[in-house]
Amino acid sequence: MRAAVMQGLHRPLALETVSDPTPGEGDVVVKVGRCGICGSDLHMTEDAAYGQGTGSILGHEFAGEIVALGKGVEGLANGDLVSVIPLKSCGHCHACRTGAVQWCEHFGLQGGGYAEYALTRPNQCIRLPASASLADGAIVEPLAVALHGVALSQLRIGDKVLVLGAGPIGLAVAFWARRFGAGRVVVQDLAEWQRERATQMGAHDFVVDPENPVSGAERGLGAKADIVFECVGVPGLIAQAVEQVRNDGTIVLLGLCTRPDTFNSFAMLSKQVKLITSAFFTRQEYEAALDALDRGAVEPRLLVTDTISLAATPDVFESLRRRSSQCKVLIDPAA
């Protein structure tokens, strides 16, 4: 099969022909229909902390058709269209039974979507409803990540919400915050690229004020934020969020940052700020994100700005290192 394969850290992907996956006992082979390019995929090619390197096939936001079943697989059939939960888990422990698959002892991140076929497990396959497309199945993962963060925030109806970062996760947070009854939602970014998309997905305002981000956000919200969602993952934004949140407010960290960060804990303590970290999502939240699409939510589909072929993936992947109007790019391996 064809796949876009890592050539090592700090090197472009390359299109290669590799062996087709063969299902072992309890495995499932999915013919990839759509796979999203995630910002964390870009980080994985730059930072050894993610554990990826030469020969890795990235891609954890994918959906497709089941084409082969290993021995012992039940409840699925060839031809089923599924969205793949990209969290490897045993499927049997207490964490898995309660849907908190990210705490399974056998947890790992599912990759392989930058290819024509991918190997996965049946407990990671969620059947797509008739109303959902393969593209819908590929955007469930970022929607679920955002939903998990919003759920952890304990957002209340009428809350003022500030979202730092207008990438797919930040925009999905704006969607859920508005859906859950936030009184005002402001997305803040360093560039204007996603202004229209942010307002279409639920933001009341979009703020670009790199010289004075604290005042800029406060003008957009009309006050300090009740909740700040940090969806970027760069050093300095926790400290900024402390300035932007109200006394006794909440900061939720969704952005992935592998570099050390510092902030003034006294400033945080003096405001009694609650700092919450959000890791992945539950199975129930993944299903709820898909259900929102099934019930007709159109806003999340606005995340998708382009669909490309596997052959185009290495070049487009490199281009995404530079900010542009692109938001969520999907790969269609059959194109």
MARSE-900416 format. One record per residue (C-alpha): residue in three letters; x, y, z; residue number from 1. Coordinates in nm, 4 decimals, decimal comma. Example, Ala and Ser with C-alpha at 12.3 -4.5 7.8 and 13.67 -1.06 7.14 Angstrom:
ALA/1,2300/-0,4500/0,7800/1
SER/1,3670/-0,1060/0,7140/2
END
This chain:
MET/0,0000/0,0000/0,0000/1
ARG/0,0992/0,3660/-0,0274/2
ALA/0,1715/0,5698/0,2830/3
ALA/0,3205/0,9066/0,3782/4
VAL/0,6088/0,7965/0,6018/5
MET/0,8324/0,9853/0,8460/6
GLN/1,1959/1,0039/0,7380/7
GLY/1,3154/1,1169/1,0796/8
LEU/1,2826/1,4263/1,2954/9
HIS/1,3020/1,7615/1,1153/10
ARG/1,2701/1,5936/0,7760/11
PRO/0,9742/1,5995/0,5331/12
LEU/0,7442/1,3008/0,4986/13
ALA/0,7862/1,0842/0,1885/14
LEU/0,5392/0,8790/-0,0110/15
GLU/0,6429/0,5133/0,0047/16
THR/0,5081/0,1703/-0,0773/17
VAL/0,4931/-0,0406/0,2379/18
SER/0,3432/-0,3776/0,3301/19
ASP/-0,0325/-0,4007/0,3698/20
PRO/-0,1351/-0,4565/0,7344/21
THR/-0,2382/-0,8127/0,8190/22
PRO/-0,4878/-0,8604/1,1023/23
GLY/-0,3772/-1,0747/1,3899/24
GLU/-0,6138/-1,2212/1,6444/25
GLY/-0,8523/-0,9498/1,7628/26
ASP/-0,7392/-0,6991/1,4993/27
VAL/-0,9314/-0,5046/1,2354/28
VAL/-0,8027/-0,3587/0,9079/29
VAL/-0,9625/-0,0324/0,7976/30
LYS/-0,9411/0,1055/0,4464/31
VAL/-0,8791/0,4716/0,5264/32
GLY/-1,1400/0,6989/0,3701/33
ARG/-1,0385/1,0279/0,5300/34
CYS/-0,7643/1,1260/0,7738/35
GLY/-0,7128/1,4664/0,9298/36
ILE/-0,3744/1,6329/0,9622/37
CYS/-0,3440/1,7379/1,3257/38
GLY/-0,1170/2,0060/1,4674/39
SER/0,0248/1,7440/1,7019/40
ASP/0,1355/1,5460/1,3953/41
LEU/0,3519/1,8430/1,3009/42
HIS/0,4951/1,8474/1,6540/43
MET/0,5686/1,4746/1,6339/44
THR/0,8057/1,5349/1,3428/45
GLU/0,9940/1,8000/1,5397/46
ASP/1,0086/1,6787/1,9001/47
ALA/1,1530/1,3472/2,0192/48
ALA/0,9267/1,3624/2,3260/49
TYR/0,6430/1,2198/2,1167/50
GLY/0,8353/0,8989/2,0458/51
GLN/0,8003/0,9035/1,6673/52
GLY/1,0791/0,8691/1,4136/53
THR/1,1966/0,7119/1,0893/54
GLY/0,9381/0,4721/0,9521/55
SER/0,6453/0,6044/1,1559/56
ILE/0,3129/0,6492/0,9796/57
LEU/0,1249/0,9308/1,1479/58
GLY/-0,2444/1,0078/1,1369/59
HIS/-0,4785/0,9558/1,4313/60
GLU/-0,7932/1,1312/1,3035/61
PHE/-0,9352/0,8833/1,0574/62
ALA/-1,2430/0,7005/0,9396/63
GLY/-1,2914/0,4316/0,6791/64
GLU/-1,4305/0,0950/0,5790/65
ILE/-1,3555/-0,2322/0,7549/66
VAL/-1,2008/-0,4685/0,4994/67
ALA/-1,0503/-0,7486/0,7108/68
LEU/-1,1192/-0,9044/1,0500/69
GLY/-0,8799/-1,1038/1,2638/70
LYS/-0,9746/-1,4209/1,4471/71
GLY/-1,2173/-1,3671/1,7319/72
VAL/-1,3501/-1,0284/1,6256/73
GLU/-1,7216/-0,9996/1,6903/74
GLY/-1,9805/-0,7292/1,6382/75
LEU/-1,8210/-0,5869/1,3236/76
ALA/-1,8346/-0,6908/0,9592/77
ASN/-1,6505/-0,6192/0,6388/78
GLY/-1,8069/-0,3153/0,4758/79
ASP/-1,8876/-0,1362/0,8027/80
LEU/-1,7995/0,2329/0,7929/81
VAL/-1,6345/0,3408/1,1159/82
SER/-1,4666/0,6301/1,2897/83
VAL/-1,1584/0,5083/1,4742/84
ILE/-1,0990/0,6199/1,8327/85
PRO/-0,7244/0,6823/1,8257/86
LEU/-0,6638/0,5689/2,1833/87
LYS/-0,5283/0,2158/2,2009/88
SER/-0,6682/0,0248/2,4950/89
CYS/-0,7352/-0,3320/2,6055/90
GLY/-1,1131/-0,2937/2,5995/91
HIS/-1,1600/-0,5036/2,9138/92
CYS/-1,0206/-0,3229/3,2212/93
HIS/-1,2230/-0,0984/3,4528/94
ALA/-1,1069/0,2157/3,2727/95
CYS/-1,2146/0,0762/2,9357/96
ARG/-1,5484/-0,0513/3,0688/97
THR/-1,6323/0,2936/3,2057/98
GLY/-1,5230/0,4705/2,8867/99
ALA/-1,2109/0,6355/3,0356/100
VAL/-0,9880/0,4585/2,7830/101
GLN/-0,7072/0,7122/2,8247/102
TRP/-0,6312/0,5570/3,1666/103
CYS/-0,6013/0,1984/3,0403/104
GLU/-0,2657/0,0396/3,1306/105
HIS/-0,2274/-0,0543/2,7641/106
PHE/-0,2955/0,3004/2,6429/107
GLY/-0,1171/0,4291/2,3351/108
LEU/-0,1894/0,6701/2,0517/109
GLN/-0,3246/0,5082/1,7364/110
GLY/-0,1509/0,6230/1,4219/111
GLY/-0,1448/0,4909/1,0682/112
GLY/-0,4043/0,7105/0,9011/113
TYR/-0,1630/0,8603/0,6456/114
ALA/-0,1963/0,5411/0,4433/115
GLU/-0,4389/0,3412/0,2347/116
TYR/-0,4983/0,0895/0,5143/117
ALA/-0,4581/0,0962/0,8935/118
LEU/-0,4603/-0,1697/1,1624/119
THR/-0,6722/-0,1123/1,4715/120
ARG/-0,8841/-0,2923/1,7323/121
PRO/-1,2602/-0,3493/1,7365/122
ASN/-1,3117/-0,1586/2,0636/123
GLN/-1,1756/0,1505/1,8884/124
CYS/-1,4243/0,1337/1,5997/125
ILE/-1,7441/0,3397/1,6203/126
ARG/-1,9925/0,2749/1,3405/127
LEU/-2,0847/0,5815/1,1407/128
PRO/-2,4576/0,6587/1,1260/129
ALA/-2,6140/0,6780/0,7810/130
SER/-2,6175/1,0584/0,8013/131
ALA/-2,2422/1,0880/0,8650/132
SER/-1,9783/1,1021/0,5927/133
LEU/-1,6236/0,9718/0,6121/134
ALA/-1,5153/1,3345/0,6500/135
ASP/-1,7432/1,3610/0,9537/136
GLY/-1,5807/1,0503/1,0966/137
ALA/-1,2380/1,2107/1,0613/138
ILE/-1,3263/1,5255/1,2579/139
VAL/-1,4810/1,3469/1,5552/140
GLU/-1,1467/1,3263/1,7387/141
PRO/-1,0761/1,7022/1,7654/142
LEU/-1,4420/1,7598/1,8519/143
ALA/-1,4133/1,5050/2,1342/144
VAL/-1,0898/1,6620/2,2629/145
ALA/-1,2628/1,9996/2,2828/146
LEU/-1,5775/1,8527/2,4405/147
HIS/-1,3677/1,6893/2,7142/148
GLY/-1,2082/2,0220/2,8022/149
VAL/-1,5420/2,2033/2,8115/150
ALA/-1,6923/1,9291/3,0285/151
LEU/-1,4031/1,9517/3,2750/152
SER/-1,4445/2,3298/3,2980/153
GLN/-1,7924/2,2910/3,4494/154
LEU/-1,9089/2,5784/3,2308/155
ARG/-2,2318/2,7358/3,3507/156
ILE/-2,5006/2,9049/3,1448/157
GLY/-2,4073/3,2696/3,0969/158
ASP/-2,0333/3,2276/3,1581/159
LYS/-1,7875/3,4514/2,9769/160
VAL/-1,5448/3,2275/2,7874/161
LEU/-1,2078/3,3186/2,6374/162
VAL/-1,0449/3,0758/2,3932/163
LEU/-0,6734/3,1256/2,3280/164
GLY/-0,5860/2,9955/1,9818/165
ALA/-0,7975/2,9668/1,6669/166
GLY/-0,6803/2,6234/1,5552/167
PRO/-0,9244/2,3331/1,5174/168
ILE/-0,9301/2,2620/1,8933/169
GLY/-0,9883/2,6244/1,9876/170
LEU/-1,2637/2,6625/1,7293/171
ALA/-1,4252/2,3380/1,8465/172
VAL/-1,4134/2,4680/2,2055/173
ALA/-1,5976/2,7800/2,0880/174
PHE/-1,8607/2,5562/1,9270/175
TRP/-1,9191/2,3518/2,2425/176
ALA/-1,9063/2,6519/2,4771/177
ARG/-2,1775/2,8278/2,2782/178
ARG/-2,3779/2,5042/2,2571/179
PHE/-2,3559/2,4626/2,6359/180
GLY/-2,4940/2,8105/2,6988/181
ALA/-2,1953/3,0407/2,7448/182
GLY/-2,3135/3,3996/2,7593/183
ARG/-2,0225/3,5329/2,5584/184
VAL/-1,7446/3,3518/2,3724/185
VAL/-1,4326/3,5305/2,2481/186
VAL/-1,1567/3,3639/2,0462/187
GLN/-0,8152/3,5293/2,0637/188
ASP/-0,5341/3,4688/1,8182/189
LEU/-0,2221/3,6351/1,6790/190
ALA/-0,3583/3,6546/1,3220/191
GLU/-0,6848/3,7282/1,1446/192
TRP/-0,6966/3,4088/0,9347/193
GLN/-0,9785/3,2353/1,1240/194
ARG/-1,1968/3,5332/1,2201/195
GLU/-1,4919/3,4441/0,9970/196
ARG/-1,4714/3,0727/1,0754/197
ALA/-1,4612/3,1430/1,4498/198
THR/-1,7774/3,3535/1,4406/199
GLN/-1,9510/3,0954/1,2214/200
MET/-1,8688/2,8283/1,4781/201
GLY/-2,0047/3,0180/1,7762/202
ALA/-1,7691/3,2962/1,8824/203
HIS/-1,9303/3,6329/1,9545/204
ASP/-1,6036/3,8121/1,8856/205
PHE/-1,2526/3,7469/1,7551/206
VAL/-0,9660/3,9426/1,9081/207
VAL/-0,6205/4,0060/1,7609/208
ASP/-0,4149/4,2285/1,9881/209
PRO/-0,0604/4,0909/2,0239/210
GLU/0,0648/4,4134/2,1816/211
ASN/-0,1888/4,4061/2,4640/212
PRO/-0,3677/4,0701/2,4680/213
VAL/-0,5089/4,1121/2,8193/214
SER/-0,6848/4,4395/2,7433/215
GLY/-0,7916/4,3135/2,4018/216
ALA/-0,9655/4,0104/2,5473/217
GLU/-1,1312/4,2161/2,8178/218
ARG/-1,2718/4,4554/2,5587/219
GLY/-1,4137/4,1610/2,3651/220
LEU/-1,5706/3,9993/2,6711/221
GLY/-1,6678/4,3179/2,8516/222
ALA/-1,4970/4,1844/3,1648/223
LYS/-1,2459/3,9253/3,2813/224
ALA/-1,3219/3,5719/3,1646/225
ASP/-1,4973/3,3212/3,3859/226
ILE/-1,3119/3,0463/3,1981/227
VAL/-1,0007/3,0644/2,9798/228
PHE/-0,9255/2,7719/2,7485/229
GLU/-0,5572/2,7609/2,6489/230
CYS/-0,5559/2,5793/2,3137/231
VAL/-0,2101/2,6672/2,1804/232
GLY/0,0536/2,5064/2,3994/233
VAL/0,3373/2,7595/2,4069/234
PRO/0,5254/2,8870/2,7130/235
GLY/0,3860/3,2084/2,8552/236
LEU/0,0199/3,1497/2,7870/237
ILE/-0,0596/3,0134/3,1344/238
ALA/0,0744/3,3356/3,2838/239
GLN/-0,1271/3,5358/3,0306/240
ALA/-0,4401/3,3377/3,1100/241
VAL/-0,3966/3,4131/3,4822/242
GLU/-0,4156/3,7825/3,3965/243
GLN/-0,7189/3,7292/3,1748/244
VAL/-0,9336/3,5217/3,4106/245
ARG/-1,1465/3,6665/3,6902/246
ASN/-1,0969/3,6055/4,0597/247
ASP/-1,2002/3,2482/4,1439/248
GLY/-1,2100/3,1703/3,7721/249
THR/-1,0923/2,8639/3,5789/250
ILE/-0,8144/2,7975/3,3282/251
VAL/-0,8290/2,4786/3,1203/252
LEU/-0,5132/2,3603/2,9438/253
LEU/-0,5769/2,1848/2,6115/254
GLY/-0,2671/2,2934/2,4186/255
LEU/0,0195/2,0432/2,4082/256
CYS/0,3491/2,1910/2,5249/257
THR/0,6581/1,9746/2,5817/258
ARG/0,8758/2,2705/2,6816/259
PRO/0,9096/2,3911/3,0419/260
ASP/0,6905/2,6860/3,1318/261
THR/0,6939/2,9245/3,4250/262
PHE/0,4238/3,1366/3,5805/263
ASN/0,3783/3,3335/3,8993/264
SER/0,2020/3,0965/4,1361/265
PHE/0,1402/3,3833/4,3809/266
ALA/-0,0571/3,5684/4,1128/267
MET/-0,2611/3,2544/4,0563/268
LEU/-0,3092/3,1860/4,4275/269
SER/-0,4086/3,5438/4,5059/270
LYS/-0,6936/3,5142/4,2550/271
GLN/-0,7799/3,1560/4,3642/272
VAL/-0,7568/3,0413/4,0047/273
LYS/-0,8466/2,6816/3,9275/274
LEU/-0,5996/2,5283/3,6793/275
ILE/-0,7327/2,2178/3,5030/276
THR/-0,5446/1,9993/3,2572/277
SER/-0,7441/1,8128/2,9941/278
ALA/-0,6128/1,4839/2,8526/279
PHE/-0,7798/1,3275/2,5480/280
PHE/-1,1484/1,2317/2,5998/281
THR/-1,3793/0,9517/2,7085/282
ARG/-1,5518/0,7070/2,4773/283
GLN/-1,8828/0,8663/2,5735/284
GLU/-1,7561/1,2080/2,4641/285
TYR/-1,6335/1,0645/2,1343/286
GLU/-1,9790/0,9194/2,0738/287
ALA/-2,1435/1,2476/2,1790/288
ALA/-1,9327/1,4394/1,9269/289
LEU/-2,0394/1,2022/1,6506/290
ASP/-2,3997/1,2267/1,7702/291
ALA/-2,3882/1,6056/1,7364/292
LEU/-2,2928/1,5646/1,3706/293
ASP/-2,5600/1,2988/1,3237/294
ARG/-2,8214/1,5364/1,4651/295
GLY/-2,7352/1,7988/1,2085/296
ALA/-2,4752/2,0284/1,3653/297
VAL/-2,3195/2,2038/1,0659/298
GLU/-2,0649/2,4224/1,2451/299
PRO/-1,7980/2,1531/1,3040/300
ARG/-1,7910/2,0733/0,9335/301
LEU/-1,6623/2,4277/0,8758/302
LEU/-1,3297/2,3134/1,0204/303
VAL/-1,2479/2,1303/0,6965/304
THR/-1,0776/2,3628/0,4495/305
ASP/-0,9178/2,1189/0,2045/306
THR/-0,9054/1,7534/0,1018/307
ILE/-0,5844/1,6251/-0,0565/308
SER/-0,4338/1,3066/-0,1962/309
LEU/-0,1677/1,0914/-0,0323/310
ALA/0,0737/1,2026/-0,3032/311
ALA/0,0204/1,5667/-0,2060/312
THR/0,0519/1,4988/0,1666/313
PRO/0,4284/1,5567/0,2143/314
ASP/0,4203/1,9000/0,0496/315
VAL/0,0959/2,0118/0,2130/316
PHE/0,2160/1,8824/0,5503/317
GLU/0,5246/2,1048/0,5266/318
SER/0,3160/2,4043/0,4195/319
LEU/0,1030/2,3726/0,7351/320
ARG/0,4037/2,4700/0,9465/321
ARG/0,3266/2,8243/0,8323/322
ARG/0,0039/2,9865/0,9470/323
SER/-0,2497/3,0447/0,6701/324
SER/-0,6229/3,0281/0,6075/325
GLN/-0,6047/2,6491/0,6251/326
CYS/-0,7759/2,4929/0,9254/327
LYS/-0,8375/2,1173/0,9067/328
VAL/-0,6896/1,9442/0,6010/329
LEU/-0,8161/1,5941/0,5279/330
ILE/-0,6300/1,3252/0,3343/331
ASP/-0,8255/1,1082/0,0895/332
PRO/-0,5983/0,8097/0,0177/333
ALA/-0,8116/0,7074/-0,2811/334
ALA/-0,7680/1,0424/-0,4577/335
END
